[in-house]
Structures are given as C-alpha cells and as structure tokens.
Amino acid sequence: MKILLDLLDLLDDPRVTGESVVTRLKDWGVRDAATKTIGTNGKTTDFVNVLIPGRNGTRFLRKKKGDFRAGRP
C-alpha cells in the first residue's frame, strides 16, 4: 500500500516527468518500464508504458479484439 501512495504522490507533483516515474518504478523492482515524450508548440506529454508479467513470467498477448493468448515475454 505504501508504494501505491508514494506513486500517487509522485504523479500528483506538477513537475513530474515520465523519466522520474520510470526511475521510481524500476527502484521498486519493475523490470519493463519505458517512457516517451510527445508534444507540439512547446507543450509536452509523457507516456509511461509498464509491463507487469503474470505468474511464471507469462503475459497475455492480444491478437485481435476478444482474443487473449498466453505467451512468454
């Protein structure tokens, strides 16, 4: 629960960047996290992508709408 509260505090900071979120997540043990910054006219938005694998390292791959297949990263 503490990690969730820390993450919410971090996201609530108006100066937060995608890179600082990814750094914090990796500090907490998340292996697969990345950020991408996009913007126009001097305004930017950071997108953060996080993959949290399921049990035994599996994840669900979605080939098409409604189709889930178990796979390995």
C-alpha positions as CSV (number, residue, x, y, z in Angstrom):
1,M,0.0,0.0,0.0
2,K,2.9,2.4,0.7
3,I,4.2,2.0,-2.8
4,L,0.8,2.9,-4.2
5,L,0.6,6.0,-2.0
6,D,4.2,7.0,-3.0
7,L,3.3,6.6,-6.6
8,L,0.2,8.7,-6.3
9,D,2.2,11.5,-4.5
10,L,4.7,11.4,-7.3
11,L,2.1,11.6,-10.0
12,D,0.4,14.5,-8.2
13,D,3.5,16.7,-8.5
14,P,3.1,19.1,-11.4
15,R,6.9,18.9,-12.1
16,V,6.9,15.1,-12.5
17,T,8.3,13.7,-15.7
18,G,7.9,10.3,-17.3
19,E,11.5,9.5,-16.7
20,S,11.2,10.1,-13.0
21,V,8.2,7.8,-12.9
22,V,10.1,5.1,-14.7
23,T,13.1,5.5,-12.4
24,R,10.9,5.2,-9.3
25,L,9.1,2.1,-10.7
26,K,12.5,0.5,-11.5
27,D,13.7,1.3,-8.0
28,W,10.7,-0.7,-6.8
29,G,11.6,-3.7,-8.9
30,V,9.6,-3.2,-12.1
31,R,11.8,-4.6,-14.9
32,D,10.0,-3.4,-18.0
33,A,9.1,0.3,-18.0
34,A,9.7,2.9,-20.6
35,T,8.6,6.5,-21.3
36,K,8.0,8.5,-24.4
37,T,7.6,12.3,-24.6
38,I,5.5,13.8,-27.4
39,G,4.5,17.4,-27.9
40,T,3.9,20.3,-30.1
41,N,4.1,24.1,-29.7
42,G,6.3,23.8,-26.7
43,K,3.8,21.7,-24.7
44,T,4.7,18.1,-24.0
45,T,3.1,15.0,-22.5
46,D,5.0,11.9,-21.2
47,F,3.5,8.5,-21.7
48,V,4.7,5.7,-19.5
49,N,4.4,2.0,-20.5
50,V,4.8,-0.6,-17.8
51,L,4.6,-4.4,-18.3
52,I,4.0,-6.4,-15.2
53,P,4.2,-10.1,-16.1
54,G,1.9,-12.6,-14.6
55,R,2.7,-15.8,-12.7
56,N,5.8,-17.6,-14.1
57,G,6.6,-14.7,-16.3
58,T,3.7,-15.1,-18.6
59,R,1.6,-12.4,-20.1
60,F,-1.4,-12.2,-22.2
61,L,-1.0,-11.3,-25.9
62,R,-4.0,-9.9,-27.6
63,K,-4.0,-10.7,-31.3
64,K,-7.5,-9.2,-32.1
65,K,-10.4,-7.9,-30.1
66,G,-11.6,-10.6,-27.7
67,D,-8.8,-13.0,-28.4
68,F,-6.3,-13.5,-25.5
69,R,-3.5,-16.0,-25.7
70,A,-1.0,-16.7,-23.0
71,G,2.6,-16.1,-24.0
72,R,6.1,-15.6,-22.7
73,P,8.0,-12.3,-23.0
